[in-house]
Amino acid sequence: MITVWATVLAASLGCYGLKLAGVSLPESVLSHPRAQRTAGLLPVAMLTALVATDLFDANGHYTADWPTLAGSGPAPSRSGPAGPPSSSSSSRSPPPP
């Protein structure tokens, strides 16, 4: 039980450290292309790890229950980052005179 709490404490300190680094680092570091790519892919990697750990039970056997499948089903249908839908130039109205 102590191991679980130590893991939770270590994870929370790590999250706090990342949050603190985000506001403490200079703009030149945060605007670097590698940092931008990593920040974009980090939520995807964390969600993938969460789903992967949910698919296996304590003995390491594959167990797919309905809530897990229903939650991970729509995920592959999204392509690209989240944001407002882009409009094509042909659907735009001409500027006013």
C-alpha angles and dihedrals in degrees: 000000000000089000091058093051091045089053092049091049093048091048093049092049089049091051091049090049092052091048091049091048090052093059096035102050119091120254092249091064095044094048093053111120093235091053090048092051092047092049090051095049099040096081090049092051092048093049090048091052091049093052092044093053090047091055094062127062128218092277093053095253120142110251120175113187125185098255092053093047092045091050096047096041099081094043098084091050092069114087121189132003122317117262143105115321114261119239123218121237092243092064095052119101118235117264117265116263 
